[in-house]
Amino acid sequence: HAGRGTFVWGELVLVPRSKGGMCYAVLESCKEDHKKRIMWTVNLGENSKKQVPELLIGKMLISADTAAYLPEMSDGPAHELPEAAMVAPEAGRTLGRPALHKDVQAAVLSP
């Protein structure tokens, strides 16, 4: 299921951190809450998940040719993840960790 058509399951995104800033996460599922907001369950790695309103999620702009799978993104094998869930660990991208400045600057946020 994809919220308003903006995001898809398995996509690498940026989400707000409780300590401030943004971190990397992978979208797992979405549903509408009692206030009619689209809420996504995001995987932050290391068995950590949280609910995030779609309006607070940043869309990543990463080219697949420089990307490689991170195995901790899902409970299933990495080959089951869609291409959108690819990241470049050699570039410092790790689930649940602070996002690189260049990724935050290039992310597309909802208006």
Backbone bond lengths (Angstrom), bond angles and torsions (degrees), N, CA, C in turn:
res aa  C-N    CA-C-N  psi(-1)  N-CA   C-N-CA  omega(-1)  CA-C   N-CA-C  phi
1 H - - - 1.466 - - 1.512 107.61 -
2 A 1.286 118.05 138.06 1.457 122.11 179.59 1.516 109.17 -123.52
3 G 1.307 117.92 114.88 1.458 124.43 179.10 1.511 114.74 -23.34
4 R 1.310 117.74 -111.61 1.461 121.50 179.10 1.522 110.85 -92.47
5 G 1.320 116.60 23.92 1.454 119.13 -177.92 1.517 112.37 85.88
6 T 1.314 117.24 2.63 1.453 122.27 -177.77 1.527 111.81 -85.22
7 F 1.318 117.29 -38.33 1.454 123.09 -175.24 1.526 110.75 -122.51
8 V 1.340 115.94 158.46 1.458 121.10 177.80 1.528 109.89 -133.02
9 W 1.331 115.11 156.02 1.461 120.89 177.61 1.518 109.51 -55.55
10 G 1.339 116.29 139.47 1.449 121.79 177.14 1.513 115.08 83.74
11 E 1.317 117.36 -1.43 1.462 121.35 -177.76 1.529 110.67 -75.88
12 L 1.323 115.62 138.97 1.466 121.73 173.73 1.517 107.73 -78.70
13 V 1.336 116.70 129.25 1.466 121.77 -177.65 1.519 110.14 -138.28
14 L 1.325 115.17 173.17 1.461 121.92 172.03 1.517 107.88 -108.62
15 V 1.336 116.66 134.71 1.460 121.61 178.02 1.526 109.04 -130.13
16 P 1.340 116.90 154.90 1.471 120.13 179.99 1.531 111.62 -63.61
17 R 1.331 115.85 143.09 1.467 122.09 175.10 1.522 108.64 -97.43
18 S 1.316 116.96 147.55 1.464 120.33 177.13 1.527 111.12 -64.37
19 K 1.333 116.88 -25.85 1.469 121.46 179.53 1.524 112.08 -88.82
20 G 1.326 117.08 4.30 1.460 121.51 -177.43 1.512 111.43 99.20
21 G 1.298 116.59 154.62 1.456 121.15 -178.46 1.519 111.66 82.31
22 M 1.320 115.50 -164.17 1.456 121.95 -178.14 1.528 109.26 -125.83
23 C 1.347 115.51 155.77 1.453 120.35 175.01 1.524 109.05 -137.29
24 Y 1.337 115.62 168.04 1.453 121.92 -179.57 1.521 110.56 -82.90
25 A 1.340 116.00 142.54 1.457 122.17 176.72 1.522 108.37 -152.97
26 V 1.334 115.20 164.05 1.463 121.18 176.57 1.516 107.93 -119.78
27 L 1.335 116.42 133.57 1.467 121.53 -179.66 1.527 110.65 -72.04
28 E 1.340 115.98 134.01 1.464 120.18 179.47 1.518 112.86 -112.02
29 S 1.311 117.85 -46.23 1.470 120.27 -179.13 1.521 108.28 -160.45
30 C 1.337 115.42 162.64 1.453 118.08 177.02 1.521 110.35 -139.95
31 K 1.333 114.45 156.79 1.469 121.32 177.95 1.517 107.46 -155.37
32 E 1.310 114.92 165.61 1.457 120.36 177.80 1.520 107.96 -95.14
33 D 1.349 117.31 134.74 1.462 119.54 178.06 1.534 110.23 -88.97
34 H 1.329 117.07 -177.29 1.466 121.47 -176.72 1.531 113.26 -64.74
35 K 1.352 117.34 -17.40 1.467 121.22 177.68 1.532 111.37 -97.18
36 K 1.344 116.27 13.14 1.472 122.82 178.67 1.531 113.01 67.42
37 R 1.348 117.07 22.99 1.464 121.18 176.11 1.530 108.75 -91.47
38 I 1.327 116.91 143.90 1.459 120.95 173.67 1.529 107.31 -79.63
39 M 1.332 115.84 122.70 1.466 122.22 179.63 1.524 108.74 -116.14
40 W 1.326 116.80 129.64 1.457 121.68 177.69 1.527 110.36 -104.70
41 T 1.315 116.41 139.83 1.463 121.56 166.82 1.516 105.27 -87.86
42 V 1.342 116.26 123.01 1.459 120.62 -179.27 1.512 110.53 -114.59
43 N 1.327 115.63 145.41 1.454 123.35 178.33 1.521 107.50 -96.84
44 L 1.339 115.95 121.81 1.460 121.83 -179.34 1.524 111.88 -101.27
45 G 1.345 116.68 8.42 1.457 120.89 -178.18 1.521 110.74 83.90
46 E 1.323 115.79 165.69 1.470 122.33 178.60 1.527 111.92 49.95
47 N 1.343 116.67 43.39 1.474 123.79 179.03 1.524 114.15 58.73
48 S 1.308 117.34 25.56 1.453 121.76 178.94 1.530 109.77 -106.34
49 K 1.344 115.93 129.28 1.461 121.73 179.66 1.517 108.91 -136.89
50 K 1.336 116.14 156.07 1.459 119.98 174.01 1.523 109.27 -154.06
51 Q 1.337 115.25 163.02 1.459 123.03 177.25 1.530 108.27 -92.77
52 V 1.332 116.22 132.78 1.457 120.85 -179.40 1.531 108.83 -135.28
53 P 1.345 117.78 130.78 1.467 119.89 175.50 1.533 109.88 -62.78
54 E 1.340 116.42 139.37 1.456 120.13 -177.82 1.527 112.41 -56.36
55 L 1.325 117.64 -33.34 1.466 121.16 -179.52 1.526 113.36 -62.76
56 L 1.346 117.62 -19.37 1.468 121.28 -178.19 1.524 112.85 -100.19
57 I 1.336 117.63 6.85 1.463 121.57 -177.35 1.519 109.73 -97.66
58 G 1.336 115.36 133.91 1.461 121.15 177.73 1.512 110.97 -98.47
59 K 1.325 117.22 130.96 1.464 122.58 179.20 1.520 109.02 -81.96
60 M 1.338 115.80 126.57 1.465 121.64 -179.47 1.517 110.70 -80.52
61 L 1.320 115.78 145.43 1.456 121.65 174.99 1.530 107.50 -119.30
62 I 1.353 115.72 91.40 1.472 121.65 -176.86 1.519 108.01 -126.03
63 S 1.303 116.39 135.39 1.460 119.15 177.73 1.526 109.39 -83.47
64 A 1.320 116.26 137.43 1.461 122.13 -176.48 1.527 112.08 -66.71
65 D 1.331 118.54 -24.74 1.467 119.73 -175.69 1.527 112.31 -70.37
66 T 1.332 118.95 -17.80 1.463 121.08 178.00 1.521 111.11 -108.17
67 A 1.339 117.04 11.75 1.456 120.71 -172.27 1.521 112.93 -103.54
68 A 1.338 114.77 157.95 1.459 122.43 174.20 1.520 107.87 -146.14
69 Y 1.312 116.91 148.89 1.468 120.14 -177.94 1.526 112.28 -68.63
70 L 1.323 115.16 146.03 1.461 122.04 168.33 1.519 106.39 -103.38
71 P 1.328 119.64 118.49 1.461 120.82 -174.55 1.519 114.92 -63.61
72 E 1.332 119.20 -24.70 1.458 120.38 -177.22 1.525 113.21 -79.45
73 M 1.324 118.57 4.07 1.451 121.20 -177.39 1.517 114.06 -69.09
74 S 1.304 118.17 -22.65 1.453 118.92 -175.43 1.511 109.42 -151.91
75 D 1.307 115.82 162.75 1.457 120.44 177.21 1.527 110.35 -73.44
76 G 1.318 116.97 -22.15 1.461 121.78 -178.87 1.513 110.80 -91.21
77 P 1.333 115.67 176.17 1.469 120.28 178.28 1.524 111.10 -62.73
78 A 1.315 116.13 149.48 1.461 120.81 -177.61 1.523 112.01 -58.69
79 H 1.335 118.23 -31.96 1.461 119.50 -177.25 1.527 112.89 -68.45
80 E 1.332 117.78 -10.96 1.459 120.77 177.63 1.528 112.75 -84.45
81 L 1.309 116.83 -12.17 1.458 120.15 -179.30 1.523 110.38 -78.40
82 P 1.323 117.27 142.99 1.465 118.74 176.58 1.521 110.50 -68.57
83 E 1.332 116.01 162.56 1.455 121.09 -177.96 1.525 112.76 -57.05
84 A 1.329 117.28 -29.69 1.463 121.09 -178.14 1.522 112.49 -64.17
85 A 1.332 118.15 -18.84 1.460 120.86 -176.94 1.527 112.27 -88.29
86 M 1.309 116.88 11.00 1.454 120.01 -178.40 1.521 110.87 -82.00
87 V 1.346 115.14 143.52 1.463 120.67 175.62 1.523 108.21 -140.21
88 A 1.294 116.56 170.22 1.460 121.51 179.53 1.523 109.40 -110.56
89 P 1.356 117.77 93.64 1.460 119.32 -178.28 1.523 112.70 -60.73
90 E 1.339 116.99 -29.22 1.460 119.11 179.41 1.521 111.35 -67.40
91 A 1.322 116.81 -17.44 1.460 120.96 179.16 1.530 111.68 -92.04
92 G 1.331 118.44 6.62 1.454 121.83 176.66 1.510 114.76 90.94
93 R 1.341 118.68 14.90 1.462 121.32 -179.92 1.522 109.62 -93.40
94 T 1.341 116.57 116.41 1.461 122.27 179.66 1.515 108.64 -136.88
95 L 1.339 116.54 134.61 1.462 120.30 179.83 1.516 111.75 -54.68
96 G 1.340 116.27 136.07 1.453 121.94 177.16 1.517 114.87 80.53
97 R 1.314 117.15 -6.21 1.466 120.83 -178.55 1.530 110.19 -99.28
98 P 1.334 117.57 157.54 1.466 120.13 179.97 1.524 111.83 -54.36
99 A 1.315 115.69 139.75 1.464 122.10 -179.19 1.521 110.46 -75.49
100 L 1.328 114.34 147.45 1.458 120.17 175.53 1.528 109.23 -66.22
101 H 1.318 115.95 144.90 1.460 121.57 -178.55 1.530 111.49 -54.19
102 K 1.343 116.89 -42.86 1.469 120.21 -178.17 1.526 111.31 -64.98
103 D 1.352 118.38 -31.99 1.463 121.00 177.77 1.516 111.26 -71.56
104 V 1.337 116.72 -39.70 1.468 120.72 178.78 1.531 109.53 -64.46
105 Q 1.330 116.52 -43.09 1.464 120.40 -179.99 1.528 111.79 -63.68
106 A 1.333 117.11 -35.14 1.472 121.26 -175.95 1.525 112.99 -89.41
107 A 1.339 117.84 -10.58 1.472 120.88 -177.14 1.521 110.59 -68.00
108 V 1.336 114.60 147.85 1.462 121.32 176.80 1.518 107.80 -101.48
109 L 1.322 116.33 119.08 1.464 121.96 179.60 1.522 110.16 -106.12
110 S 1.317 116.17 151.56 1.461 120.18 177.99 1.522 109.98 -65.63
111 P 1.333 117.43 145.86 1.474 120.63 -179.81 1.517 111.33 -70.05
